[in-house]
Amino acid sequence: MTEMAPRPLPLTRECPLAPPAEYARLRAEAPVSPLALPDGNVGWLVTRFEDVTAALVNPAVSAQRTFQTNVSSVTLTPEEWRASGFGTSFIGMDPPEHTRYRRMLTGQFTVRRMKALAPRIEQIVDEHLDAIVAAGPPADLVRDFAEPVPSLVICELLGMPYADSKQFQQHADVMQRLERSKEELLDAMTGMAAAIRTLVQDKRAHPDDGLISGLIQATPGDGVPLTDDELVAIGNLLMIAGYATTANMIAMGALALLTYRNQWETLRDHPETIERGVEEILRFLSVAPFGLPRTAKADTEIGGQRIRAGDPIVLSIESANRDPARFDSPDLMDVTRAPRRHVGFAYGAHQCLGQQLARMEMRIAFARLTRRLPDLRLAVPLEEVPMRSDMQIYGAHELPVTW
């Protein structure tokens, strides 16, 4: 492979709905390229679909990381992280430790629980659409729909009081910002962790049908029940992943559908296409601009490039899902496209546990949105929509719409 100097992660977008153009060149010329990380480390950026999926199942590639992929105004020391009460996320663990947590959580994301949630998700979506219609145009689809719906759904899943949803949204927002003080970050983390700990203690005393109660009552394979600290770490992860990513995918999906009007009209006029439409939104768009961080735990090879043990690796989801070697006309949004496996939810042992819940929320949200507000349109030009380029999770800060 041609030697090249390490370059920073591509972040500059010519279009808010497209990945940085640099990814197309890298896929063609240097699919595994030297990466200059903002913390001074040098690693590897993986951009092709085949190489990304291979890395995600490569036993020599660890989910643990000791480097930073985003340019943030502040980072925490390990001591400060532990003091926050936030705990250690199992998504940064490898087997067998990761396997223990994943098996327990897989047992909670059951088909029965997802089916039981569907009527409540429909009710939450309908209530917010009722409020939007009653208030009349214009509306902010982020504030009025994309954020509150998944926030309330995750409360329903965990067995958390709905009154806490706004506070959790605020904590999650602070944690996602690239520019915040250490005090702001620690306040948000300790606030969320403390609230989750209170929830865990309440569910120990008053169990219900929620996921936290299910985890408390579950018996792991090793026979050792989860501690409060472990449950807090899981609860924190589910709040961030289950709320923030889904909220931004709903907002970005709506923005794309309203920008490419024929796609909105297809979903509106042919509701039977909703499942394919959601898969296309998940492929076409990404809320992960900083990729999936990994570390080589042994010497290995990815895409013909030798990687040494200890090297940082960043897997670009948004580049992989636009790879023409995998998808025909990948830069074209087509909600009738016959779906092929994408990596919107990663792949392998670390594939997103909540993917079926996210799919269900998006299907219900877009099916009802297109039916209830068939003439919905952007109230400002695409270039005037304020995007979340200042956040770890990409999306839109606001989505002004009218009808």
VEXLUM-690515 format. One line per 5 residues: number of its first residue (from 1); for each residue x negated, y, z of N, C-alpha, C. Coordinates in steps of 0.001 Angstrom, whole numbers, plus 500000, padded with zeros to 6 digits. Each point is the difference from the previous one (the first is absolute). Layout:
# VEXLUM-690515
NUM	X,Y,Z,X,Y,Z,X,Y,Z ~ ...
# end
This chain:
# VEXLUM-690515
1	499151,498806,500000,500849,501194,500000,499115,501245,500000 ~ 500415,501000,499220,499225,501235,499890,499902,500694,501352 ~ 498765,500399,500357,499832,500693,501271,500551,501419,499891 ~ 500633,500444,501060,500503,501361,500029,499907,500513,501430 ~ 499921,501312,500138,499887,500605,501324,501339,499890,500724
6	499972,499840,501327,501250,499948,500763,500791,501294,499833 ~ 501304,499858,499795,500868,501155,499830,501143,499919,501001 ~ 500558,501141,500407,501108,499981,500961,501246,499330,499423 ~ 500887,499606,500876,501276,499414,499607,500774,500992,499140 ~ 500506,499596,498826,500790,500919,499179,501292,500411,500719
11	500230,501287,500098,501195,500501,500678,500741,501068,499197 ~ 499353,500579,498998,500613,501092,499239,501001,499447,498987 ~ 501236,500501,500081,501076,499526,499120,500369,501077,498989 ~ 500130,499583,498752,500500,500914,498976,501522,500077,500038 ~ 500631,498928,500459,501454,499925,500161,500293,499431,501377
16	500946,500568,500750,500286,499494,501345,500445,498541,500026 ~ 500511,499494,498879,500540,498646,499945,499011,498989,499433 ~ 498796,500447,499689,498998,499115,499398,498761,499920,500872 ~ 499306,498868,499971,498724,499915,500714,498984,500945,499369 ~ 498913,500310,500695,498930,500779,499383,499551,499367,498686
21	499787,500844,498961,499634,499492,498675,498682,499240,500015 ~ 499140,500280,500967,498694,499357,500095,500121,498480,500096 ~ 501112,499510,500539,500146,498553,500162,499998,499268,498667 ~ 500605,500596,498962,500024,499343,498693,498581,499799,499477 ~ 499160,501012,500177,498613,499887,499542,499249,498944,500798
26	500213,499995,501310,499300,499024,500840,500420,498580,499666 ~ 501287,499766,499786,500443,498654,499630,499304,499530,498730 ~ 499816,500916,499045,499409,499642,498712,498486,499874,500059 ~ 499344,500864,500772,498545,500093,499944,499277,499470,501235 ~ 500602,500155,501172,499321,499599,501240,501055,499563,501024
31	500615,498846,499766,501130,499577,500851,499642,499776,501466 ~ 498751,499705,500288,499505,499951,501382,498843,500995,500051 ~ 500272,501187,500496,499033,501095,499888,499528,500462,501375 ~ 498754,500525,500069,499486,500518,501273,500861,501163,500492 ~ 500316,499974,501272,500927,500977,500584,499315,500770,501118
36	500022,501321,499890,499477,500864,501061,501149,500330,500949 ~ 499894,499496,501221,501058,500203,500992,499768,501291,500775 ~ 501070,500622,500489,499853,501305,500648,499228,499974,501309 ~ 499840,498817,500605,499242,499920,501247,498522,499735,499760 ~ 499571,500024,498721,498593,499789,499669,499666,498587,499572
41	500904,499052,500220,499777,498632,499560,500098,499914,498478 ~ 499372,498975,499435,500137,499693,498578,500578,498596,499884 ~ 501030,499876,499199,500653,498712,499836,500363,499750,498553 ~ 501111,499272,499804,500423,499608,498659,501481,500285,499820 ~ 500356,500541,498848,501388,500268,499643,500431,498988,498944
46	501072,499259,500295,500495,498940,499116,501301,500482,499366 ~ 500079,499979,498657,501104,500673,499314,500857,499107,499116 ~ 499527,498825,499596,500788,499135,499130,500904,499077,500806 ~ 501157,499668,499443,500967,499137,500682,499387,498654,500358 ~ 499348,499370,499035,499437,498675,500235,498978,500023,501129
51	499162,501013,500031,498964,500084,501030,500591,500348,501369 ~ 501009,500871,500019,500640,500352,501269,500664,498782,500621 ~ 500747,499239,499206,500663,498817,500553,498989,498946,500425 ~ 498921,499864,499234,498966,499027,500377,499351,500389,501326 ~ 499747,501291,500190,499386,500465,501240,500924,499776,501195
56	501306,500146,499779,500955,499852,501104,500109,498572,500512 ~ 499537,499031,499215,500036,498609,500463,498596,499426,500163 ~ 498992,500846,499873,498615,499558,500123,499633,499875,501486 ~ 499651,498811,500486,499677,499835,501425,498773,500784,500441 ~ 499186,500439,499044,498820,500792,500354,500328,501474,500151
61	501260,500386,499738,500427,501393,500113,500879,500140,501234 ~ 499552,500822,500936,500671,500157,501287,500937,501198,499991 ~ 501110,499870,500748,500929,501117,500160,499490,501022,500999 ~ 498951,499678,500722,499427,500945,500946,499217,501073,499249 ~ 499924,501169,500602,499225,501063,499368,499299,500832,501066
66	498868,500543,499612,499247,500878,500899,499650,501287,499260 ~ 500868,500385,499073,499742,501192,499198,501311,500745,499784 ~ 499877,501201,499478,501153,500856,499794,500191,500265,498513 ~ 501252,499890,499527,500264,500194,498576,500571,501373,499693 ~ 500568,500675,500997,500593,501312,499722,499213,501105,500690
71	500096,501167,499428,499323,501171,500549,500914,500609,501055 ~ 499746,499685,501235,500856,500462,501090,499253,501038,500837 ~ 500785,500864,500634,499399,501062,500797,499436,499477,501323 ~ 500410,498803,500400,499540,499480,501280,500104,498482,499994 ~ 499075,499356,500670,500065,498558,500204,499855,499715,501484
76	500451,498831,500400,499945,499618,501406,498882,498993,500233 ~ 499354,500100,501141,499036,498987,500407,500771,498755,500429 ~ 499355,498836,500029,500688,498794,500481,500583,500183,501400 ~ 499302,500736,500845,500491,500236,501359,501277,500840,499987 ~ 500009,501038,499157,501193,500841,499904,501180,499226,499420
81	499701,499140,499033,501069,499184,499411,500618,499090,501064 ~ 499164,499339,500781,500532,499106,501040,500788,500783,501039 ~ 499502,501189,500352,500680,500816,501018,501354,500496,499508 ~ 500194,500071,498686,501282,500478,499469,501133,499028,500278 ~ 499667,498753,500309,501040,499002,500229,500562,499439,498719
86	499395,500359,498860,500563,499587,498718,499744,498532,499684 ~ 498957,499442,500597,499732,498585,499801,499284,499715,498694 ~ 499671,498729,499787,499307,499549,498806,501003,499384,499035 ~ 500058,500520,498783,500960,499510,499014,499554,498661,499436 ~ 500928,499050,499910,499622,498684,499489,499713,500022,498491
91	500389,501089,499299,499691,500046,498568,498498,500204,499762 ~ 499258,500374,501045,498559,500129,499880,499262,498800,500565 ~ 500716,498889,500191,499397,498784,500544,499876,498942,498912 ~ 499126,499038,500234,499838,498849,499114,500477,498739,500712 ~ 500257,498922,499246,500310,498726,500653,498840,499569,500894
96	500284,499277,501090,501316,499509,500405,500817,501004,500813 ~ 499359,501100,500440,500727,500964,500824,501187,500578,499233 ~ 499768,500384,498750,501078,500555,499189,501119,498981,499802 ~ 499642,498742,499804,500986,498956,499737,500976,499860,501165 ~ 499484,500109,501216,500860,499872,501187,501105,501047,499988
101	499627,501267,499748,501000,501066,499984,500934,499868,498793 ~ 499441,499668,498856,500822,499946,498792,501077,498924,500112 ~ 499629,498846,500542,500995,498930,500159,501143,500446,500909 ~ 499650,500688,501059,501045,500456,500917,500919,501018,499329 ~ 499414,500929,499250,500805,501022,499350,500805,499440,498833
106	499426,499035,499289,500741,499362,498921,501265,499352,500544 ~ 499910,499462,501188,501161,499386,500633,501081,500991,500381 ~ 499661,501291,500006,500982,501034,500337,500613,500635,498745 ~ 499256,500011,498887,500531,500564,498755,500724,498902,499221 ~ 501050,499472,500613,500720,498881,499422,501050,500479,499000
111	500413,499081,499112,501085,500300,499066,501266,500356,500764 ~ 500251,499300,501097,501200,500277,500801,499981,501412,500553 ~ 498847,500431,500519,499923,501351,500555,500141,501056,498896 ~ 499390,499757,498849,500102,500965,498912,501442,500112,499511 ~ 500687,498863,499878,501399,500029,499571,500869,500716,501023
116	499691,499792,501257,500771,500654,501057,499789,501509,499996 ~ 498828,500446,499554,499703,501431,499955,500684,500709,498831 ~ 500294,499265,498927,500495,500621,498771,501230,500881,500224 ~ 501046,499550,500694,501167,500864,500196,499665,501279,500765 ~ 499084,499905,500944,499623,501195,500766,499203,500967,499123
121	499136,499476,499130,499263,500868,499084,500983,500708,499068 ~ 500980,499270,499494,501008,500599,499126,500746,501116,500725 ~ 500324,499767,501259,500705,501019,500788,499136,501239,500205 ~ 498717,499788,500329,499088,501126,500208,499860,500817,498718 ~ 499820,499314,498875,499872,500686,498708,501270,500779,499688
126	501151,499372,500170,501276,500664,499680,500245,501214,500892 ~ 499657,499889,501269,500198,501136,500906,499157,501199,499566 ~ 498775,499738,499564,499144,501116,499578,500438,500574,498658 ~ 500489,499170,499109,500539,500514,498750,501287,500787,500242 ~ 500827,499544,500940,501207,500755,500370,499617,501403,500461
131	498974,500067,500835,499579,501292,500544,499449,500897,498900 ~ 499250,499432,499057,499456,500785,498888,501134,500565,499149 ~ 500966,499163,499671,501127,500437,499173,500825,501059,500727 ~ 500230,499784,501293,500807,500946,500772,499322,501368,500088 ~ 498683,500014,500131,499272,501268,500097,499936,500711,498660
136	500094,499228,498922,499957,500595,498670,498587,500328,499566 ~ 499823,500232,498681,498646,500288,499492,499554,501394,500402 ~ 498644,500205,500032,498961,498995,499753,499733,499179,501252 ~ 499108,499000,499863,499603,499178,501139,498515,499697,499877 ~ 499415,499620,501105,498617,499522,500012,500078,498495,500199
141	499736,499231,498960,500189,498564,500060,499003,499319,500937 ~ 498884,500670,500302,499070,499450,500989,500584,500159,501398 ~ 500328,501220,500373,500514,500283,501349,501350,499335,500260 ~ 500868,500014,498977,501379,499575,500211,500248,498524,499726 ~ 499034,499321,499380,500270,498615,499592,498787,499081,500144
146	498908,500308,499297,498867,499073,499930,499340,499758,501347 ~ 499928,501031,500849,499376,499820,501322,500942,499402,501041 ~ 501202,500530,500175,500834,499465,501079,500485,498573,499784 ~ 500239,499584,498761,500530,498650,499777,499043,498923,500509 ~ 498739,499924,499529,499110,498951,500518,499649,500180,501472
151	500037,501238,500489,499745,500219,501420,501066,499310,500848 ~ 501249,500147,499613,501089,499361,500749,500007,498487,499781 ~ 499611,499565,498811,499949,498561,499734,498944,499332,500871 ~ 498833,500625,500160,498964,499384,500828,500429,499999,501464 ~ 500739,501026,500419,500564,499981,501357,500943,498810,500167
156	500838,499767,498992,500920,498860,500034,499234,498692,500075 ~ 498936,499887,499229,499213,498770,499975,499352,499719,501350 ~ 499422,501033,500609,499263,499806,501250,500900,499957,501225 ~ 501231,500492,499857,500872,500113,501160,499724,501269,500775 ~ 499644,501063,499295,499629,501276,500602,501185,500976,499942
161	500192,500825,501024,501075,500999,499946,499824,500951,498826 ~ 501093,500292,499293,499929,500895,498852,499521,501397,500399 ~ 500267,500370,501246,499609,501333,500458,498493,500205,499942 ~ 499244,498889,499981,498537,500100,499974,499445,500191,498590 ~ 500843,499865,498969,499493,499966,498627,499319,501300,499597
166	500557,501148,500374,499402,501279,499621,498617,500168,500613 ~ 499879,499613,501265,498709,500124,500672,498953,499127,499319 ~ 500398,498789,499605,499056,499120,499326,499628,500538,498633 ~ 500936,500616,499288,499671,500627,498723,498935,501077,500187 ~ 500152,500799,501055,499047,501083,500261,498620,499450,500336
171	499949,498960,500843,498710,499387,500338,499333,499433,498748 ~ 500778,499292,499173,499444,499392,498790,499479,501059,499049 ~ 500700,501126,499910,499578,501084,499116,498645,500548,500419 ~ 499817,500223,501284,498717,500521,500486,498873,499006,499707 ~ 500244,498723,500228,498959,498995,499806,499606,499854,498539
176	500915,500314,499083,499701,499875,498574,499256,501205,499430 ~ 500021,501125,500700,499356,501197,499462,498487,499822,499912 ~ 499427,500539,498956,498540,500001,499878,499383,501130,500806 ~ 500780,501044,500247,499518,501131,500791,500830,500103,501276 ~ 499407,499620,501098,500623,500176,501316,498900,499970,501037
181	500240,500609,501135,498983,500015,501055,499990,498655,500709 ~ 498909,499742,500711,499922,498766,500770,501099,499955,501053 ~ 500296,501159,500581,501057,500054,501026,501352,499642,499395 ~ 500281,500536,498803,501272,499689,499333,500096,498514,499682 ~ 498909,499429,499503,500003,498585,499651,500203,499127,501240
186	499253,500293,501052,500117,499188,501217,501372,500151,500644 ~ 500553,501212,499963,501346,500205,500554,501027,499155,499248 ~ 499883,499957,498664,500942,499213,499200,499833,498509,500276 ~ 498751,499542,500068,499760,498572,500218,500443,499564,501394 ~ 499628,500782,501018,500396,499630,501362,501515,500104,500170
191	500613,500985,499328,501445,500141,500093,500732,498812,499408 ~ 499555,499562,498816,500638,498840,499372,499744,498731,500800 ~ 498755,499806,500428,499660,498790,500757,500776,499938,501305 ~ 500153,501136,500677,500734,500015,501269,501474,499656,499783 ~ 500567,500529,498928,501411,499708,499720,500200,498528,499643
196	499070,499432,499226,500097,498578,499664,499835,499145,501256 ~ 499096,500417,500895,499811,499244,501244,501275,500027,500845 ~ 500649,501151,500055,501274,500086,500728,501037,499071,499376 ~ 500023,499959,498656,500928,499112,499293,499707,498540,500336 ~ 498727,499611,499982,499618,498625,500310,500450,499627,501411
201	499740,500884,500954,500385,499717,501386,501511,499894,500152 ~ 500727,500847,499240,501463,499935,500040,500501,498679,499421 ~ 499382,499539,498907,500449,498752,499379,499629,498784,500837 ~ 498946,500099,500782,499710,498899,500929,501116,499867,501041 ~ 500498,501156,500435,501055,499982,501012,501388,499781,499395
206	500191,500514,498767,501321,499934,499365,499847,499557,498546 ~ 499750,498709,499776,499784,499528,498626,501243,500148,499126 ~ 499761,500187,498695,501096,500092,499038,499615,499221,498750 ~ 500648,500287,498882,499717,499271,498769,498911,500652,499153 ~ 499376,501070,500493,498981,500710,499246,498688,499251,499909
211	499135,500493,499137,498738,499312,499734,499075,500002,501211 ~ 499960,501092,500750,499124,500045,501176,500417,498934,501011 ~ 501298,499872,500237,500474,498944,500907,499641,498626,499454 ~ 500101,499833,498679,499641,498724,499397,498542,499660,500219 ~ 499127,500996,499898,498575,499762,500225,499714,499696,501471
216	500707,500660,500890,499812,499734,501432,500367,498556,500322 ~ 501058,499521,499372,500508,498662,500302,499293,498902,499213 ~ 499259,500372,498963,499346,499003,499144,498859,499312,500736 ~ 499747,498756,499604,498885,499245,500557,498951,499809,498913 ~ 498849,500672,500120,498945,499839,498993,499479,498575,499964
221	499292,499673,498924,499447,498667,499857,499049,499628,501119 ~ 499325,501001,500565,499069,499707,501099,500685,499984,501352 ~ 501317,500249,499996,500756,499950,501244,499856,501205,500891 ~ 499246,501012,499555,499767,501194,500812,500916,501126,499503 ~ 500982,500431,500786,500910,501059,499553,499245,501305,499747
226	500579,500853,499164,499399,501289,499717,500046,500898,501230 ~ 498918,500728,500218,499954,500958,501100,500690,501295,499588 ~ 500213,500881,500969,500576,501308,499681,499098,500767,499034 ~ 498684,499926,500201,499067,500704,499113,500133,499499,498566 ~ 500109,498687,499833,500148,499441,498657,501326,500426,499372
231	501048,500002,500790,501311,500393,499495,500035,501481,499632 ~ 499294,500812,500769,499923,501434,499684,499274,500192,498673 ~ 498896,499285,499788,499252,500123,498748,500862,499590,498811 ~ 500764,498921,500156,500883,499546,498922,501105,501019,499763 ~ 500585,500520,501065,501061,500995,499866,499521,501263,499314
236	498806,500448,500351,499432,501184,499351,499821,499771,498499 ~ 499460,498842,499644,499789,499679,498593,501317,499968,499235 ~ 501002,499356,500576,501290,499885,499322,500665,501363,499835 ~ 499824,500871,500975,500588,501333,499887,499360,500776,498849 ~ 498668,499971,499906,499309,500744,498949,500263,499371,498640
241	499760,498678,499905,500143,499322,498710,501457,499931,499560 ~ 500897,499716,500948,501400,499826,499640,500722,501293,499718 ~ 499521,501083,500576,500647,501292,499754,499295,500796,498913 ~ 498728,500313,500192,499321,500971,499144,499859,499527,498563 ~ 499606,498748,499793,499809,499533,498627,501327,499913,499257
246	501023,499478,500653,501304,499872,499338,500604,501374,499715 ~ 499885,500918,500947,500541,501346,499793,499373,500647,498777 ~ 498693,499874,499855,499334,500636,498870,500242,499265,498692 ~ 500200,498686,500044,500349,499283,498779,501403,500388,499535 ~ 500933,500209,500917,501342,500441,499602,499929,501391,499374
251	499250,500898,500631,499876,501357,499467,499300,500005,498642 ~ 498890,499273,499889,499272,499947,498740,500816,499320,498911 ~ 500733,498940,500371,500839,499319,499029,501075,500925,499454 ~ 500628,500763,500887,501024,500951,499563,499391,501068,499102 ~ 498817,500494,500356,499334,501021,499191,499696,499463,498605
256	499512,498776,499917,499683,499411,498704,501261,499784,499172 ~ 501052,499493,500618,501241,499748,499272,500615,501295,499478 ~ 499918,501053,500794,500574,501282,499575,499109,500711,498980 ~ 498707,499697,500017,499086,500570,499007,500173,499288,498662 ~ 500037,498680,500039,500228,499211,498792,501492,499668,499956
261	500761,500963,499545,501462,499985,500156,500657,498746,499427 ~ 499438,499476,498907,500600,498801,499418,499940,498815,500954 ~ 499005,499986,500891,499893,498919,500988,501080,500132,501071 ~ 500268,501233,500440,501109,500258,500932,501314,499536,499368 ~ 500209,500376,498750,501253,499669,499329,500166,498495,499813
266	498894,499303,499771,500073,498544,499873,500445,499363,501307 ~ 499406,500400,501117,500414,499458,501298,501436,500396,500331 ~ 500359,501229,499656,501355,500485,500276,501046,499238,499201 ~ 499732,499805,498715,500994,499405,499105,499951,498473,499985 ~ 498895,499434,500469,499847,498544,499999,499491,499549,501376
271	500877,500020,500997,499568,499679,501371,499406,498610,500152 ~ 500266,499121,499028,499424,498658,500071,498485,500012,499829 ~ 499447,501143,499580,498544,500100,499815,499275,500423,501272 ~ 500708,500132,501120,499395,500592,501201,498797,499202,500503 ~ 500063,498674,499953,498870,499220,500507,498760,500219,499144
276	500167,499959,498696,498865,500271,499122,499519,501438,500171 ~ 500959,500909,500170,499636,501404,500160,499134,500236,501216 ~ 500344,499372,501119,499210,500168,501224,498607,499404,499818 ~ 499898,498831,499357,498676,499416,499755,499150,500912,499125 ~ 500645,500661,499029,499248,500909,499141,499551,501229,500772
281	500832,500518,500887,499600,501134,500836,498794,499609,500863 ~ 500042,498800,500554,498907,499530,500854,498710,499797,499209 ~ 500126,499648,498713,498813,499851,499153,499506,501349,499502 ~ 500914,500819,499512,499665,501238,499312,499428,501052,500943 ~ 500465,499993,501239,499611,501017,500976,499208,499372,501140
286	499199,500809,500648,499276,499542,501182,499920,501128,501012 ~ 500148,499640,501272,499851,500989,501070,498679,499786,500737 ~ 499095,499215,499388,498718,499662,500649,498831,500560,499199 ~ 499777,501319,500038,498930,500590,499182,498604,499594,500443 ~ 499859,499568,501253,498673,499662,500514,499713,498501,499941
291	500904,499247,499386,499760,498591,499750,500023,499140,501257 ~ 499675,498728,499790,499915,499036,501105,498540,499831,500388 ~ 499630,500336,501231,498603,499858,500423,499675,498565,500391 ~ 498873,499541,499565,499516,498662,500339,498491,500074,500232 ~ 499434,498940,500582,498558,499922,500226,499515,498610,499622
296	498915,499917,499284,499420,498692,499673,499374,499418,501262 ~ 500449,498827,500413,499399,499379,501183,498940,498966,499613 ~ 499839,499797,498705,498924,499142,499479,499703,500474,498584 ~ 498833,499675,499506,499689,500321,498613,501043,499337,499092 ~ 500484,500741,499016,501036,499455,499116,499918,500708,498658
301	500927,499684,499122,500058,500623,498683,501437,500390,499698 ~ 500204,501204,499504,501314,500468,499575,499858,500603,498612 ~ 500744,499492,499051,499954,500528,498648,498616,500003,499388 ~ 499193,499000,500344,498647,499915,499454,498970,500826,500741 ~ 500416,500739,501015,499082,500851,500769,499627,499313,501314
306	498746,499905,500286,499553,499426,501265,500259,500989,501122 ~ 500638,499520,501052,500320,500812,501173,499253,499396,501182 ~ 499317,500823,500755,499234,499498,501139,500831,500024,501281 ~ 499692,499097,500903,500678,499961,501292,499893,501357,500681 ~ 501120,500482,500513,500027,501292,500667,500411,501146,499104
311	500027,499791,498682,500372,501075,499083,501475,500368,500151 ~ 500332,501294,500055,501397,500423,499958,500594,499736,498612 ~ 501282,499658,499973,500719,499751,498749,501342,500723,500080 ~ 500370,500699,498942,501318,500626,499925,500720,499439,498781 ~ 501174,499423,500223,500809,499419,498938,501084,500998,499620
316	500001,500430,498754,500975,501006,499568,501284,499334,499516 ~ 501055,500117,500797,501310,499458,499648,500580,500747,498810 ~ 499900,501348,500026,500629,500775,498929,499304,499778,498662 ~ 498709,499723,500002,499309,499686,498756,500370,498598,499522 ~ 500010,499040,500909,500319,498614,499627,501384,499898,499380
321	500957,500739,500535,501368,499928,499497,500208,500763,498693 ~ 498975,500707,499525,500052,500648,498687,499004,499352,499021 ~ 499576,498779,500289,498998,499324,499181,500652,499432,498734 ~ 499599,500471,498807,500605,499496,498767,499690,498531,499733 ~ 498993,499451,500658,499725,498577,499847,501053,499152,500712
326	500755,500615,500890,501034,499290,500752,501402,500395,499551 ~ 500203,501287,499702,501335,500515,499687,500004,500676,498634 ~ 500991,499671,499171,500160,500675,498721,500433,501443,500226 ~ 499393,500926,499265,500334,501436,500107,500134,500398,501473 ~ 498941,499827,500794,500106,500187,501457,500325,501419,500429
331	499704,501004,499164,500270,501381,500374,501407,500439,499612 ~ 500784,499063,499505,501391,500262,499657,500896,499438,501096 ~ 500892,500833,500538,500962,499519,500982,501188,499384,499272 ~ 500285,498742,500314,501090,499282,499336,500723,499140,501029 ~ 501163,500474,500459,500727,499296,501059,500636,498712,499510
336	499924,499726,498685,500501,498724,499486,498856,499019,499752 ~ 498791,500396,500322,498821,499147,499773,500160,498659,500717 ~ 499685,498919,499311,499982,498695,500658,498876,500017,501027 ~ 500327,499821,501268,498968,500173,501037,498910,498935,499939 ~ 498774,500455,500216,498864,499120,500219,499446,500336,501380
341	499321,499052,500587,499449,500237,501332,499094,501231,499991 ~ 500258,500919,500914,499162,501185,500169,499378,499952,501388 ~ 499217,501010,500322,499349,500016,501313,500477,501187,500838 ~ 501235,500434,499749,500566,501084,500798,500085,499650,501473 ~ 500110,498704,500300,500015,499535,501390,498746,499197,500326
346	498916,500256,499265,498748,499248,500127,500224,498566,499510 ~ 499243,499047,500551,500032,498639,499474,499265,499117,500991 ~ 500356,498721,500026,499281,499054,500838,500420,500069,501456 ~ 499058,499685,500874,500298,499896,501432,500458,501315,500610 ~ 499626,501117,499393,500364,501303,500542,501134,500656,499222
351	500722,499214,499212,501150,500562,499290,501008,500530,501013 ~ 500600,501143,499687,500871,500693,500945,501129,499108,500506 ~ 500082,499864,501321,501042,499179,500610,501391,500591,499801 ~ 500083,501315,499924,501298,500657,499902,500444,500268,498579 ~ 499387,499322,499014,500300,500330,498607,501455,499752,499630
356	500612,498943,500530,501396,499734,499645,500928,501046,500620 ~ 499666,500479,501182,500784,501078,500597,499854,501269,499178 ~ 498780,500335,499590,499787,501196,499182,500750,499900,498680 ~ 499942,498836,499362,500737,499811,498751,501495,500199,500214 ~ 500526,499426,501074,501429,500116,500264,500403,501454,500247
361	499189,500727,500773,500299,501416,500236,500000,500782,498693 ~ 499018,499743,499152,499904,500741,498745,501142,499647,499052 ~ 500366,498728,499932,501113,499610,499134,501301,500666,500436 ~ 500263,499963,501287,501224,500618,500514,499956,501509,499797 ~ 498844,500611,500303,499879,501452,499888,500221,500472,498568
366	499330,499379,499022,500109,500474,498619,501330,499617,499365 ~ 500535,498840,500361,501308,499613,499452,501077,500980,500441 ~ 499987,500361,501273,501028,500906,500503,499740,501445,499591 ~ 498727,500386,499914,499669,501363,499602,500462,500270,498568 ~ 499721,499086,499087,500387,500199,498601,501516,499922,499821
371	500662,499223,500838,501468,499882,499887,500705,501194,500618 ~ 499495,500443,501155,500682,501077,500726,499710,501369,499399 ~ 498771,500198,499500,499610,501283,499418,499494,499769,498579 ~ 500885,499598,499084,499562,499615,498653,499336,501123,499211 ~ 500332,501239,500316,499432,501136,499266,498871,500686,500758
376	499445,499316,500973,498891,500568,500777,498850,500398,499075 ~ 499364,501107,500296,498854,500448,499205,499076,500823,500879 ~ 498764,500168,499554,499046,500816,500729,500437,501456,499970 ~ 499835,500681,501123,500370,501415,500077,498825,500906,499647 ~ 498813,499414,499877,498793,500756,499621,499237,499160,498988
381	499118,500606,499203,499163,499208,499092,499096,499045,500784 ~ 499622,498907,499357,499151,498997,500641,498753,500621,500613 ~ 499370,500934,499289,498744,500582,500489,500193,500866,501244 ~ 501239,500334,500344,500262,500806,501193,500398,499153,501211 ~ 500104,498691,499820,500294,499122,501133,498752,499888,500868
386	500076,500351,501285,498804,499941,500860,499629,498555,500338 ~ 498846,499569,499556,499577,498615,500183,499133,499842,501244 ~ 499911,498776,500471,499290,499680,501234,498525,499671,499722 ~ 499327,500874,499290,498575,499799,499743,499165,500224,501252 ~ 500624,500553,501024,499314,500273,501262,500280,498928,501047
391	500533,498866,499561,500398,498944,500928,499339,498673,499616 ~ 499887,499104,500963,499450,498675,499725,500946,499160,499162 ~ 501297,500204,500173,501007,499316,499195,500579,501019,499032 ~ 499924,499704,498709,500395,500938,498957,501520,500025,499834 ~ 500494,501086,499484,501425,500148,499748,500319,501455,499747
396	501231,500389,500338,500426,501386,499856,500376,500547,501367 ~ 499534,501215,500303,500411,500649,501255,501479,500379,499953 ~ 500424,500475,498848,501399,500375,499790,500408,499534,498608 ~ 501293,499739,499815,500510,499645,498689,501317,500744,499774 ~ 499901,501245,499527,501212,500813,499802,500831,499454,498832
401	501276,499697,500263,500889,499456,498978,501307,500764,500015 ~ 500717,499875,498896,501337,500596,499888,500847,499076,499138 ~ 501282,500339,499843,500895,499151,499205,501234,500798,499583
# end
